[in-house]
Amino acid sequence: MLYMSPNAHLAQKQSLVFTPQLQQAIKLLLFNNIELSNYVEKIAEENPFVEVELPQIRIATPPLISASQRDPSFDPISLLADTSTQGFAAQLFAQVDDILTEQAERAIGYAIASHVEPSGWLSVPLSVLASNLGLDEQPVHAVLRKLQTAEPAGLFARNLAECLALQIALDDPDRAALLIVVENLQLVERGAIVELRRKIGCSAEEVKRLLRRLRGFNPKPGLALADDAMMAARAPDILAARGPDGAWFVELNGATLPILKVDEIEGRRVRKLVKHDSDQAYVRDTLGNARWLKRAIAQRNETSIKVAAEIVRFQKAFLEHGMQHMRPLKLKTVADAVGLHESTISRVTSSLMMQTPQGTFPLKTFFSTAIELDGTDEGVSARMVREKIRNLIGAENPSGPLSDEFIAQSLQCEGLNIARRTIAKYRKLDKIPSSSQRRRSYRLRAAV
């Protein structure tokens, strides 16, 4: 016979309680510096004990980092013990990769893209960019002209007139007249229709029609690529550079980082004034939340620096020599090195941008899978292989486009064991047509 009776016993178990503070800490890891500023500003509106010093974001981006411009006594490293739609910066850099095929040109393109405002305009004179890169202005200008074919039309313009001119199609029947109007925007501003008529050689009604057409152009084409969360993503969150001794260092970009303070004096004064238990509890909880938020932001900043420093240490060859020297890197490798969980590394790298001598990149850019390379244990980065494929196709003879099979064999000669289907996969990821499609495209260009 089966007997049943109630029985009580004790047991220990571990569980994670998803508290509001834990939720807030995770949210902070997902913020870039601009989003963090907006978040703490809202908190300060609700919490009387929180004081926020918001960053004064510079309209003009600073020139590329030079080691001589850094304080040699400051070395943050010495202090250290998948996804939704692409944002503005990611789409901009993707177009640089699509348009430019040569490694030297792409390095210039990355530098130019690093100085493009969310409006789509280039914020730094070409002479400054050329000086920072140690080049003559001519090759920089040549790369800029290629980038100005990007979509939407008008990207990489240096002023309003150039932005509008880039949006006039080459086969537009009004192209000549529209270009005259664009070159004389000061007359448009003054409403000098008679002078415009003389320059174009047309009637007043025709001038008005041309002006109506120009009003339909977009003076800020970059906004078409940006969503609200990525509007300010161009400004880097982290800066990486070499010190005078040749060692690399990283630091948070103070120009985009908010400073949060807790008004302890006001907290003590208010606690002495209130008498009711409910008021005392409110002051205690509000002051406690302010202190916790300050600690959480400090922890977020420290974590960001740790992760960025490890990436810089691991990808030093890339920072010094470019994309061809990108090493394969996994989230787990960085997680083990800094003593954090992989999910934390994933959150930290989801939105942060780092400025380097090679350009400004999302932290996600520095991670890629390893591909077997004969004679090495580590292998090579998948990003480096994609770069090799782009270079091979960019240098191909238009009369005989390279097939995926031929590219696979060429890479195998370099010790890279990559299947043809993998070549096709990488080619599609980079939006490169097949060899037959490229052959038709070459023939069409020759006919035109």
C-alpha positions, 0 to 999 in steps of 0.5 A: 500500500502506498502512503503519502504524507507532507514533508518539508526539507531545506535546499540551497540553490543559486538564481539570478534575480533580474532586478531593476538595477541589473536591468539598468546596468545592462542598458548602460553597457548598450549605450554609446557615449551620446546615448549615455548623455541623453539617458543621464540627462533624463535621470537628472530631470527626475532625481533632484540629487543627480547633477550632470555635466553634459559634454560640449560636442565639437561641431568640427571633428579633431584631426587624426590623433597624433602621439605628440598631442597626447600627455605622455604621463597618461596611460590608461592601460597601466591602470587596468588590473546580433543585430538590427539595421545598420546605422549611419556610420556602418552604412557609410563605411560599407560604401567606402568598401564597395566603391574603393578596391585598392588598399591605399585608396581605402585607407584614405577613404576610411579617413575621409568617412571618419570626418563625415557629419550625420548630414552627409557633408565632409566637415574637414578641409581636404588640405587638413586631411591630406596633412594628417595622412602625410599625403599630397592633396591630389590623391585625397581629392581623387578618392573623394571624387570616387566616394561622391558616387555613393548613395544617396547622391550628395554624400561626401559633399563639402558645401551646399553647392557641391551637395546639390550638384552631385544630385543632378543626373548626368543625363538630366536635360536640365543639367547645364541650367541647373549647374549654373543655378547651383554655381550662383546660389548667392543670386538665388538667396538675393532673389535676383531672377533677372541676373539668373535669367541672363546667365542661363539665357531663359525666361523668368518662368523657366528660372522658377521651374528650375528653382522648384526642381532644386527645392526637391533636392536633399541638402542633408542626404546623410539623414537618409542613412541615419536612425535616431539611435545612430545620429551621433555615431560618427563621434568616436566613443574611444580613442586609440593612439601610440604614445611617444614611447611607441606603446599603444593606449586607449581612453574614453572620448571626453568630448562625448562623455557625460560627467555625473555627480551626486549632490551629497550636501543637498541630500543631507540637508533635505534629510534633516528637513523631512519628518514623515517616514514616507518622505525619509524613505523617498529621500533615502531611496532617491539618494541611493539610486543616484549613488548607484547610477554613478557607480554603474556608469564608472563600471561601464566606463572601466569595462569599455576601456578594458575591452578596447585595450584588449582589442588594441593589444590583439589587433596591433598589426591592423592598427599599424598596417591596415586591414590586410593584417587583421587577426581573427578574434572571438568574443570569448578570447577578449572575455577570457582576457579581461575576466568578463562573460561573452555576453558582456563583451557582446553588449559593450561592442554593440554600439561603441566606435573607436578612432584609430590611425586607420580610421574610426570603426565600430568595435564589432569590426575587430571581431571575425572568425578564423580561416585555416592557413597552412603553416600557422596555428592561428589562421587568418581573419575572415575580414582579411580574406574578404579584403583579398577577394575584393582586391582580386576582383578589383584588379581583374581584366574586364574581358575575363572576370574571375570565377569563384573557382579561380579565386578559390584556387588563387587563395589556395596557392597562398595557403588559404584553404577556402571552398568555392561556396565560401568565396561566393558567400563572401562575395555576396556579403560584399555585394559583388556580382557574379563573374557572368554579371560582371562580364555583362556590366563591363560590356555595357560600360564599353558600349556606352 
